[in-house]
Amino acid sequence: MKPGLFIKDKFLLLLLHVVCMGLLSAFLRLTGYGEAKVLLVLCFWLLILTAWLIFNYVQRKNYFEETEGILDGMEQKYLLGELLPASFRLEDKLYRQMLHSSNKAVIERIRKLEDEKKEYKEFIESWVHEIKAPITGVALLCGNGRRNQSSVPVSEILKDISLENQKIENLVEQILYYARMEKVYQDFFIRETDLQNVAQDVLQKNQLLLIGKQVRAEVACPHKVYTDGKWITFILNQMTLNSVKYCGSQPEFLITTRPSPNGVFLIFQDNGRGIPKEDLPRIFEKGFTGSNGRSREGATGMGLYLCKRLCEKLGVGLFAESVLGQGTKMIMEFPVSSYITMEAQRDGQVSWPDGAVPGYLKKM
């Protein structure tokens, strides 16, 4: 710390001393003190002020040099607040306290980012492992077809290739939505959505998979809601894939809707393995596979996590009911009005077709 900068920092204090010295001189002269006595008092004042300034400069210079030395020797410089040298000054104590709070927030943020990076890496690794199966299947089918080593008709081979290709598309779609999940609002398009059409589109998309697994599927969704149909299609598709993945010997599921006190329920119910009672509270956690997933190689535990997160972004409730050995029921609740949706609309993050904001939202 340079002396000039120190004096500049103390300019207001020095100016106050000069004014006080002038006022004191005037007072002493008016009360009859001679010029010599006044000069003596002022010299004594200046001596004490100079000594204090020198002492304070040396003290602060040593303090900052020690702090800079600590900082230079640190690899993780954001931890400076934890290693600041002790000081009796209230100002230094307050700065240290504020730096400690700031560093704590930075450390928590760094740990969160490291955890997210680790989770993302683990997800990519498991995703790559899972997508290798259909890719290998397609390669084998194509190789057998070229070498005519299979007695299966070409139409059946093409059907099998289409099925494996659909698995690849579903996995690619999953990782795409996972990557875009934090910026959902940028892709919102809220409009009146026919849930019957959405459910039928999901069944049509997975037609080969459902036929191959001999799954009996029914849809009865007469209700319409205001939401983003594309995101709801993805969520229902993940539920369908989960249901087929853990289906029983005579698999079937039913997609229905019914009114709820706050809007509309969409219910996805199957007769699969069911979920153990102890696993049920954790099925929407990132990477959680449960006992069913652990018994199946390649499970990533990301499907229901994505469903839950996307439902939260859309303002849609999602919860599950299940009885082990009897099946699982996934319930989505579309509210009559959504604060999240309205906030996004006000921020210009979602758009209504031709400005057609639904009537019940205009009343909010």
C-alpha positions, 0 to 999 in steps of 0.5 A, a space after each residue: 500500500 503506497 503512502 499517497 493512496 493512504 493519505 488520499 483515503 484519509 483525506 476527509 479525516 485530515 480535512 476535518 482536523 484542519 477545520 477543527 484546528 482553525 476553529 480552535 485557533 480562532 477560539 484561543 485568540 478570542 479568549 486572549 491566548 497569545 500567538 505563541 501559545 496557540 502555535 504550541 497547541 497546534 504543533 502538539 496537535 499535529 505531532 499526535 496526528 502525525 504519530 497516529 497516521 504513521 502508526 495506522 499506515 504501518 499497521 494497515 500496510 502490514 495487514 494487507 501485505 500479510 493478506 496478499 501473501 496468503 492470497 498468492 500462496 493459495 490455489 483456491 483463492 475463493 477461500 481467502 475469507 477463511 484465512 484472513 489474518 486476525 484484526 481488532 478493527 470492527 471494519 476488518 471483522 465485518 469484511 471477514 464476516 461478509 467474505 465468509 458468507 460469500 465464500 460459503 455461497 460460492 463453495 455450495 455453488 461449486 459443489 452443486 455444479 460438480 455434483 451435476 457434472 458427475 450426475 450428467 457424466 454417469 447418465 451419459 455413461 449409462 445412456 451410451 450403455 443402453 443405446 448400444 443394445 438396439 444399435 447392436 441389434 440393428 447391426 446383427 439384423 442387417 448383417 444376417 439379411 445381407 448374408 441370407 443366414 436367416 430364414 425369417 422373411 424380409 418383412 419381419 427383419 424390416 419390422 425388427 429393424 424398425 423396432 430397434 430404430 424406435 428404441 434408438 429414437 426414444 433414447 435420443 429423445 430422452 437425452 435431448 429433453 434432458 439437455 434442454 430441461 433447464 431452458 424449457 420456457 424458451 420452447 413453451 407453446 401453450 394452447 388447447 390440447 386434446 389429451 385423447 389425441 396426445 395419448 393416441 399419438 404416443 400409442 401410434 409412435 410405440 405401435 411396434 413395441 406394444 405389438 411385440 410385447 403383446 400389450 393391450 392398451 386403451 385410451 379414454 381421454 375426453 378432456 382438453 387442457 391448456 398446456 404444451 402438447 409436445 412436452 406432454 407427449 414426451 412425458 406420456 411416452 416415458 410412462 409408456 416405455 416404463 410400463 412396457 419395460 416392467 410389464 407382466 405376463 399379460 401386460 395392459 395399461 389404460 390412459 384415462 382422464 376425469 375432472 378434479 377439484 382443481 382441473 383435470 386428472 390424467 391417469 396412466 394405469 398398468 398391471 405391471 410389477 408394481 413398485 415396492 412401498 419403500 421405493 415409491 417415495 423416491 421414484 422421481 429422484 434423479 438416477 434412482 432405479 429401485 429394486 426393479 431397475 437393479 434387476 434390469 441391466 441398463 436402467 438409467 433411472 432418468 425417465 420418471 425424473 424427467 417427467 417430474 421435472 418437466 411437469 413442474 416446469 409446466 405447472 402440472 402435478 405428478 404423483 404415483 400410486 402402486 401396489 407391488 405385484 398388481 400394477 402402478 398408477 401415474 396421475 397427472 393433474 392439470 390445474 384450471 389455472 397455473 401461476 407458473 404459466 401466467 408468469 411465463 406468459 408475462 415474461 414473454 417466455 410462452 405464446 398463445 396462438 393468435 393471442 388466444 389466452 383462455 378465458 379463465 386465465 384472463 380473469 386472474 
